[in-house]
Amino acid sequence: MAASSQAHPGGAHDSAESQRTQVLEGVRHCIAAVLGLQLDEVAHDSLLTDLGADSFQFLDIVCRIETTFQVVLPANYSTPSRVSVQDLSKAVHRRLSSPSDSRQGALRASSILWSDR
């Protein structure tokens, strides 16, 4: 019985890594939807400009991400120049990890993303 009450070593790390993966996949889905791309065309290291995003599409992507994850991204995400998929994913993850934003945003986002199918 005592063994079952012990925390699994690395459990918090596994949970954080799982959230990072969920966020990255959610961000990729948002980008693919706005740009009309297949998910496999949106690599984590792709620059949004390389994916064909113009400034209006970039704003649409940011709004979709903010709505999906229920976060507000920093104002420096106002132009697609030199912004990668990973940059957006990291920004969302930082917001979800901060006490002022909802920690359940990624879980809500996954239910929103998968309900579109």
Backbone hydrogen bonds in HBPLUS format (Angstrom, degrees):
<---DONOR---> <-ACCEPTOR-->    atom                        ^
c    i                          cat <-CA-CA->   ^        H-A-AA   ^      H-
h    n   atom  resd res      DA  || num        DHA   H-A  angle D-A-AA Bond
n    s   type  num  typ     dist DA aas  dist angle  dist       angle   num
A0005-SER N   A0002-ALA O   3.15 MM   3  5.35 143.1  2.29 102.1 112.5     1
A0006-GLN N   A0003-ALA O   3.32 MM   3  5.50 158.2  2.37 103.6 109.9     2
A0011-GLY N   A0008-HIS O   2.89 MM   3  5.19 153.0  1.97 139.5 137.0     3
A0014-ASP N   A0010-GLY O   2.76 MM   4  6.01 159.5  1.80 158.7 164.8     4
A0015-SER N   A0011-GLY O   2.93 MM   4  6.12 153.6  2.00 144.4 151.7     5
A0016-ALA N   A0012-ALA O   2.90 MM   4  6.13 158.7  1.94 148.6 154.1     6
A0017-GLU N   A0013-HIS O   2.83 MM   4  6.02 160.1  1.87 151.2 157.2     7
A0018-SER N   A0014-ASP O   2.85 MM   4  5.98 151.9  1.93 142.4 150.7     8
A0019-GLN N   A0015-SER O   2.93 MM   4  6.19 153.1  2.00 145.1 152.2     9
A0020-ARG N   A0016-ALA O   2.92 MM   4  6.19 157.8  1.97 147.9 153.9    10
A0021-THR N   A0017-GLU O   2.96 MM   4  6.19 156.3  2.02 147.1 153.3    11
A0022-GLN N   A0018-SER O   2.92 MM   4  6.17 158.5  1.96 147.4 153.5    12
A0023-VAL N   A0019-GLN O   2.84 MM   4  6.04 161.2  1.87 153.7 158.7    13
A0024-LEU N   A0020-ARG O   2.91 MM   4  6.09 165.5  1.93 148.9 153.0    14
A0025-GLU N   A0021-THR O   2.97 MM   4  6.16 164.7  2.00 150.5 154.6    15
A0026-GLY N   A0022-GLN O   2.90 MM   4  6.07 154.9  1.97 145.7 153.3    16
A0027-VAL N   A0023-VAL O   2.84 MM   4  6.07 160.3  1.88 157.4 162.2    17
A0028-ARG N   A0024-LEU O   2.93 MM   4  6.13 160.1  1.97 149.1 154.8    18
A0029-HIS N   A0025-GLU O   2.95 MM   4  6.17 153.2  2.02 145.3 152.4    19
A0030-CYS N   A0026-GLY O   3.00 MM   4  6.30 158.4  2.05 148.1 153.4    20
A0031-ILE N   A0027-VAL O   3.00 MM   4  6.25 164.9  2.02 154.9 158.3    21
A0032-ALA N   A0028-ARG O   2.90 MM   4  6.05 166.7  1.92 151.3 155.5    22
A0033-ALA N   A0029-HIS O   2.93 MM   4  6.05 159.5  1.97 150.2 155.7    23
A0034-VAL N   A0030-CYS O   3.10 MM   4  6.32 162.9  2.13 150.5 154.2    24
A0035-LEU N   A0031-ILE O   2.96 MM   4  6.08 166.1  1.98 156.6 160.7    25
A0036-GLY N   A0032-ALA O   2.84 MM   4  5.58 116.7  2.25 139.7 152.2    26
A0037-LEU N   A0032-ALA O   2.95 MM   5  4.61 150.6  2.03 132.4 138.3    27
A0041-GLU N   A0038-GLN O   2.91 MM   3  5.40 157.4  1.96 116.4 124.0    28
A0042-VAL N   A0039-LEU O   3.06 MM   3  5.49 163.1  2.09 114.8 120.3    29
A0046-SER N   A0043-ALA O   3.10 MM   3  5.25 166.7  2.12 111.3 115.1    30
A0086-GLN N   A0044-HIS O   2.87 MM  42  5.19 126.9  2.15 167.1 156.8    31
A0085-VAL N   A0046-SER O   2.96 MM  39  5.86 146.1  2.07 160.9 171.5    32
A0050-ASP N   A0047-LEU O   3.03 MM   3  5.15 121.7  2.38  98.6 113.4    33
A0051-LEU N   A0047-LEU O   3.13 MM   4  6.51 133.2  2.36 142.6 155.8    34
A0048-LEU N   A0083-VAL O   2.92 MM  35  6.09 167.8  1.93 172.1 167.9    35
A0051-LEU N   A0048-LEU O   3.13 MM   3  5.01 131.5  2.37  91.6 104.9    36
A0053-ALA N   A0048-LEU O   2.97 MM   5  5.46 161.7  2.00 153.0 147.4    37
A0052-GLY N   A0049-THR O   3.03 MM   3  5.02 153.2  2.11  98.9 107.2    38
A0058-PHE N   A0054-ASP O   2.87 MM   4  6.05 152.4  1.95 151.1 160.0    39
A0059-LEU N   A0055-SER O   3.10 MM   4  6.33 155.7  2.16 141.1 146.0    40
A0060-ASP N   A0056-PHE O   3.05 MM   4  6.36 152.3  2.13 143.2 151.1    41
A0061-ILE N   A0057-GLN O   2.78 MM   4  6.09 154.0  1.85 151.2 158.4    42
A0062-VAL N   A0058-PHE O   2.90 MM   4  6.20 165.0  1.92 155.6 158.6    43
A0063-CYS N   A0059-LEU O   2.90 MM   4  6.09 163.9  1.93 148.6 153.3    44
A0064-ARG N   A0060-ASP O   2.87 MM   4  6.04 157.8  1.92 147.5 154.0    45
A0065-ILE N   A0061-ILE O   2.87 MM   4  6.10 159.7  1.91 153.7 159.4    46
A0066-GLU N   A0062-VAL O   2.86 MM   4  6.07 165.3  1.88 153.4 157.6    47
A0067-THR N   A0063-CYS O   2.92 MM   4  6.08 156.1  1.98 146.9 153.3    48
A0068-THR N   A0064-ARG O   2.84 MM   4  5.93 163.3  1.87 148.3 153.7    49
A0069-PHE N   A0065-ILE O   2.91 MM   4  5.98 169.6  1.92 155.6 158.0    50
A0070-GLN N   A0066-GLU O   2.78 MM   4  5.27 116.7  2.18 129.2 143.0    51
A0071-VAL N   A0066-GLU O   3.15 MM   5  4.92 141.3  2.30 125.8 136.4    52
A0077-TYR N   A0074-PRO O   3.12 MM   3  6.01 161.3  2.15 124.5 127.5    53
A0083-VAL N   A0080-PRO O   3.13 MM   3  5.40 162.9  2.16 133.7 128.5    54
A0088-LEU N   A0084-SER O   3.20 MM   4  6.59 161.0  2.24 151.9 154.5    55
A0089-SER N   A0085-VAL O   2.98 MM   4  6.24 159.5  2.02 149.9 156.4    56
A0090-LYS N   A0086-GLN O   2.83 MM   4  6.02 162.4  1.86 155.2 158.8    57
A0091-ALA N   A0087-ASP O   2.99 MM   4  6.22 155.8  2.05 146.6 153.5    58
A0092-VAL N   A0088-LEU O   2.96 MM   4  6.22 159.3  2.00 152.1 157.1    59
A0093-HIS N   A0089-SER O   2.92 MM   4  6.14 165.4  1.94 151.0 155.5    60
A0094-ARG N   A0090-LYS O   2.87 MM   4  6.08 157.9  1.92 149.9 155.5    61
A0095-ARG N   A0091-ALA O   3.05 MM   4  6.28 157.1  2.11 144.7 150.7    62
A0096-LEU N   A0092-VAL O   2.86 MM   4  6.16 158.4  1.91 156.2 162.6    63
A0097-SER N   A0093-HIS O   2.95 MM   4  6.09 137.7  2.14 141.5 153.0    64
A0098-SER N   A0094-ARG O   3.07 MM   4  6.23 118.6  2.46 138.1 152.5    65
A0098-SER N   A0095-ARG O   3.25 MM   3  5.23 147.9  2.36  96.5 105.7    66
A0101-ASP N   A0098-SER O   3.21 MM   3  5.70 155.4  2.27 114.4 121.0    67
A0107-LEU N   A0104-GLN O   3.07 MM   3  5.32 119.2  2.46 103.0 117.8    68
A0108-ARG N   A0104-GLN O   2.99 MM   4  6.29 162.8  2.02 159.7 164.9    69
A0109-ALA N   A0105-GLY O   2.76 MM   4  5.90 155.9  1.82 147.7 155.7    70
A0110-SER N   A0106-ALA O   2.93 MM   4  6.11 152.3  2.00 142.3 148.8    71
A0111-SER N   A0107-LEU O   3.26 MM   4  6.55 151.5  2.34 142.9 149.5    72
A0112-ILE N   A0108-ARG O   3.01 MM   4  6.33 149.0  2.11 147.3 156.4    73
A0113-LEU N   A0109-ALA O   2.79 MM   4  6.00 168.5  1.80 160.2 162.8    74
A0114-TRP N   A0110-SER O   3.01 MM   4  6.01 165.3  2.03 144.2 148.4    75
A0115-SER N   A0111-SER O   3.14 MM   4  5.98 130.6  2.40 129.3 140.3    76
A0116-ASP N   A0113-LEU O   3.35 MM   3  5.67 154.7  2.42 104.1 111.0    77
